[in-house]
Amino acid sequence: MHSDARRHVVDRLLRAVPGSVALHHDLSTAREGSVRRIARDVSGELDSGTAPLVNDCACCALREDLLPELERLTGSGLTRLAIVELWDSVEPKAMAEVICEHAGLSMEVTGVITAVDPALVLPYLANGDDLAEAGLQAAPTDERTVGDTWVRQLEYAPVLALVHSEEADEQDAALLTQLHPTARHVDADSGELAAAALAGFDVEAAAAAQHPACALLPQEADEHGVSTLVWHRVRPFHPERLYQALEDLSCASARSRGRFWLADRPDTLLSWEAAGGALCVEETGPWLASLPDAAWEMVPPVRRAAAALDWHAEHGDRCQHLVFTSPGLDGEGLVQLLESCLLTDAEYAAGPQAWKRLPAAFDALLDPIH
């Protein structure tokens, strides 16, 4: 989303890595029925062309056109590094997985880097505008917002290339670190950039790091006015009280995410993703505790390991694990609101059969056909 920073980083890579070529698909021309492809090296533009939309979707056109172009570049044997410079609102996860799935002997994904202007982290994160309003919609059905798109670009990449910004301060740096504490930060103008682009990339590990069941969520932090609150409980949420609090909870921080469970849906692992005041709650499969023992063999080891860390004698891996990050975070008020949404002692004592008869407040959100 930080397009100026992205172009700067790509230019630096082209200069730093001999035999490198940048491939960019401009989706801003989608309204005209096609996307524009540009290939360039350190000397300038090599060639350009267009690809027609697929199913009225610019991102689909990008996918269809990307692989043949990469095969053409790498098949020549002259391209050491093909830099896939994604357009503003395209997310790297889908593209990295497509390339890894179809990569042959001639190519592999060697790195995923997100270019960042530190001064723009909070403005983009807090931007709740629809991509359509910002002219960044990738398809007519694209309902993403600027904030949630930007945060996925940020949190997926293991490397963040930071461009120099005179407007950035210590609070911006603290926010960036707390949002993605495991990321490696490199100066876009340093020699580290080329090494990061060629360091290697594990697409399966990257996907696991994003999955709500086993994501490595940030830890508690408080620095330069930016705080991260980690809220971890075992008792289930009362569906109606939580639903009524959703707006306040989603607006309580610049970024929140995690996993949770509802008393009336004890077998369903629910994911929580919020940025810019926009909240996405989704079903992401069963809790392991709800599966028969035989099914555990089909579960990835990383998921089983994550469940073991949260295992409870009565509820298994069911838990509330939510993380909130923001400048000026009201941690005390946030905890009070979250605690008020849990089952009371009396409700909890009534047991699972009684919980299933609680008002199914989330049906409209999770089961729209109802």
Buried (B, 14 or more C-beta within 10 A) or exposed (E): BBEEBBBBBBBBBBEBBEEBBBBBBBBEBBEEEBBBBBBBBBEEEEEEEBBEBBEEBBBBBBBBBBBEBBBEBBEEEEBEBBBBBBBBBBBBBBBBBBBBEEBEEEBEBBBBBBBBBBBBBBBBBBBBEBBBEBEBBBBEEBEBBBBBBBBBBBBBBBBBBBBEBEEBEEBBBBBBBBBBBEBBBBEBBBEBBBBBBEBEBEBEEBBBBBBBBBBEBBEEBEBBBBBBBBBEBBBBBBBBBBBEBBEEBBBBBBBBBBBBBBBBBBEBBBBBBBBBBBBBBEEEBBBBBBBEEEEEEEBBEBBBEBBEEBBEEEBBBBBBBBBBBBBEBBBEEBEEBBEEBBBEEEBBEBEEEBBEEBEBBBBEBBEEEE
